[in-house]
């Protein structure tokens, strides 16, 4: 029962952050959720796969929690809780740092600010990093074949989305973004180049 409570806490915090930001921006007239709105074939396919993965993993996580289905010992499961909380914290800091420029999906018409300060000085994609840590954390809390498969599927589709967003950011912000890419790693860390 303890691990079920811990997993629910990780999920409630994470999705609480996500939906609070979504509703806050909606009140300001900002359309945050833009996944699947673009019609370019490659981009639309990646965003569709990402939607399937991110919705499917929630079902698998909840099913695993309800069934208390885990193949790992307690210490590994507790590591999953700490990893999931780390994901929650990274996601929260990323969303707060991005302010009103944060979107889920690649906007077609919205003009957003380029953000490279705060946590974005250490990761080009901290929100996605937060998702990954949360998925892996809950995956460790409730490690079973189904959760392993969906966690891997979700992490891979998020990576494909990152590649799409990097192309969009390069096209939108040009040299500013290319210089940023040289300084800050995709997931975590900074290059020695200045």
C-alpha positions as CSV (number, residue, x, y, z in Angstrom):
1,X,0.0,0.0,0.0
2,X,2.9,2.4,0.7
3,X,4.2,2.2,-2.8
4,X,0.8,2.7,-4.2
5,X,0.5,5.9,-2.2
6,X,3.9,7.1,-3.2
7,X,3.3,6.5,-6.9
8,X,-0.1,8.3,-6.7
9,X,1.7,11.2,-5.0
10,X,4.2,11.4,-7.9
11,X,1.5,11.3,-10.5
12,X,-0.8,13.8,-8.7
13,X,2.0,16.3,-8.3
14,X,3.2,16.0,-11.9
15,X,-0.3,16.2,-13.5
16,X,-1.3,18.9,-11.0
17,X,1.6,21.0,-12.3
18,X,0.6,20.2,-16.0
19,X,-3.1,21.0,-15.7
20,X,-2.6,24.0,-13.4
21,X,-0.3,25.5,-16.0
22,X,-2.7,24.6,-18.8
23,X,-5.7,26.2,-17.0
24,X,-3.7,29.3,-16.0
25,X,-2.6,29.9,-19.6
26,X,-6.2,29.2,-20.9
27,X,-7.5,32.0,-18.6
28,X,-5.0,34.3,-20.3
29,X,-6.2,33.3,-23.7
30,X,-3.1,31.1,-24.4
31,X,-3.7,27.7,-26.0
32,X,-1.1,25.5,-24.3
33,X,-2.1,22.1,-25.6
34,X,-1.2,22.1,-29.3
35,X,-0.2,18.5,-29.8
36,X,-1.4,17.2,-33.2
37,X,-2.5,20.5,-34.6
38,X,0.2,20.7,-37.2
39,X,-0.5,18.9,-40.5
40,X,3.0,18.3,-41.7
41,X,3.2,14.5,-42.1
42,X,6.3,13.7,-40.1
43,X,5.5,16.1,-37.3
44,X,1.9,15.1,-37.1
45,X,2.9,11.4,-36.9
46,X,5.4,12.0,-34.1
47,X,2.9,14.0,-32.2
48,X,0.2,11.4,-32.7
49,X,2.6,8.7,-31.5
50,X,3.5,10.8,-28.5
51,X,-0.1,11.3,-27.6
52,X,-0.7,7.6,-27.7
53,X,2.3,7.0,-25.6
54,X,1.6,9.7,-23.0
55,X,-2.1,8.7,-22.6
56,X,-1.3,4.9,-22.7
57,X,1.4,5.1,-20.1
58,X,-1.1,6.8,-17.6
59,X,-3.5,3.8,-18.1
60,X,-0.6,1.4,-17.6
61,X,0.7,3.2,-14.5
62,X,-2.8,3.3,-12.9
63,X,-3.4,-0.3,-13.7
64,X,-0.1,-1.3,-12.3
65,X,-0.8,0.7,-9.1
66,X,-4.3,-0.8,-8.7
67,X,-2.9,-4.3,-9.2
68,X,0.2,-3.6,-7.1
69,X,2.1,-5.2,-9.9
70,X,5.9,-4.9,-9.4
71,X,8.7,-7.3,-9.8
72,X,11.3,-5.2,-7.9
73,X,12.3,-5.2,-4.2
74,X,11.3,-2.4,-1.9
75,X,14.7,-0.5,-2.1
76,X,14.5,-0.3,-5.9
77,X,10.9,0.8,-5.6
78,X,11.8,3.6,-3.2
79,X,14.5,4.7,-5.7
80,X,11.6,5.0,-8.2
81,X,9.8,7.3,-5.8
82,X,12.8,9.6,-5.4
83,X,13.4,9.5,-9.2
84,X,9.7,10.4,-9.9
85,X,9.8,13.3,-7.4
86,X,13.0,14.5,-9.1
87,X,11.0,14.5,-12.4
88,X,8.2,16.5,-10.8
89,X,10.6,19.1,-9.5
90,X,12.5,19.5,-12.8
91,X,9.1,19.8,-14.6
92,X,7.9,22.4,-12.2
93,X,11.0,24.5,-12.5
94,X,11.0,24.2,-16.3
95,X,7.4,25.3,-16.6
96,X,7.8,28.2,-14.2
97,X,11.0,29.3,-16.0
98,X,9.3,29.2,-19.4
99,X,6.5,31.4,-18.2
100,X,3.9,32.0,-20.9
101,X,6.1,30.6,-23.7
102,X,5.5,27.1,-22.6
103,X,3.5,24.9,-25.0
104,X,2.7,21.2,-25.3
105,X,3.3,20.6,-29.0
106,X,4.8,22.8,-31.7
107,X,2.7,26.0,-32.2
108,X,1.7,26.9,-35.7
109,X,1.0,30.6,-35.2
110,X,1.9,31.5,-31.6
111,X,4.9,33.7,-31.2
112,X,6.8,32.8,-28.0
113,X,10.0,34.1,-26.4
114,X,13.2,32.1,-26.6
115,X,14.2,31.1,-23.1
116,X,17.8,30.1,-22.2
117,X,18.1,31.2,-18.6
118,X,17.4,29.4,-15.3
119,X,17.1,25.6,-15.7
120,X,17.3,26.1,-19.5
121,X,21.0,27.1,-19.1
122,X,21.6,23.4,-18.1
123,X,19.2,21.6,-20.3
124,X,17.6,22.4,-23.6
125,X,14.6,20.3,-22.7
126,X,14.1,20.2,-19.0
127,X,10.3,19.7,-19.2
128,X,10.8,16.6,-21.3
129,X,13.6,15.5,-18.8
130,X,11.0,15.9,-16.1
131,X,8.6,13.7,-18.0
132,X,11.3,11.1,-18.5
133,X,12.3,11.0,-14.8
134,X,8.7,10.8,-13.7
135,X,8.0,7.9,-16.2
136,X,11.1,6.1,-15.1
137,X,10.4,6.7,-11.4
138,X,6.9,5.3,-11.6
139,X,8.2,2.5,-13.8
140,X,10.6,1.5,-11.0
141,X,7.9,1.8,-8.4
142,X,5.7,-0.6,-10.5
143,X,8.2,-2.5,-12.7
144,X,6.5,-5.1,-14.8
145,X,6.7,-6.0,-18.5
146,X,3.8,-3.7,-19.5
147,X,5.1,-0.7,-17.6
148,X,8.7,-1.3,-19.0
149,X,7.3,-1.4,-22.5
150,X,5.2,1.7,-22.2
151,X,7.9,3.7,-20.3
152,X,10.3,2.9,-23.2
153,X,7.7,3.8,-25.8
154,X,6.9,7.1,-24.0
155,X,10.6,8.1,-23.6
156,X,11.4,7.3,-27.2
157,X,8.4,9.3,-28.6
158,X,9.3,12.3,-26.3
159,X,12.8,12.1,-27.8
160,X,11.3,12.1,-31.3
161,X,9.2,15.2,-30.3
162,X,12.4,16.9,-29.1
163,X,14.0,16.4,-32.5
164,X,11.0,18.0,-34.1
165,X,11.0,20.9,-31.7
166,X,14.7,21.5,-32.3
167,X,14.1,21.8,-36.0
168,X,11.2,24.2,-35.3
169,X,13.4,26.3,-32.9
170,X,16.2,26.4,-35.4
171,X,13.9,27.6,-38.1
172,X,12.2,30.1,-35.8
173,X,15.2,31.5,-33.8
174,X,18.1,30.8,-36.2
175,X,21.6,31.6,-35.1
176,X,20.5,32.4,-31.5
177,X,19.2,28.8,-31.1
178,X,22.2,27.3,-32.9
179,X,24.6,29.0,-30.6
180,X,22.5,27.9,-27.6
181,X,22.7,24.3,-28.9
182,X,26.5,24.5,-28.9
183,X,26.5,25.6,-25.2
184,X,23.8,23.5,-23.6
185,X,23.2,19.7,-24.0
186,X,19.9,18.3,-25.2
187,X,19.1,16.7,-21.8
188,X,21.5,17.8,-19.2
189,X,24.8,19.6,-19.0
190,X,26.8,22.4,-20.6
191,X,29.6,22.2,-23.1
192,X,33.0,23.7,-22.3
193,X,32.6,25.9,-25.3
194,X,31.6,29.5,-24.5
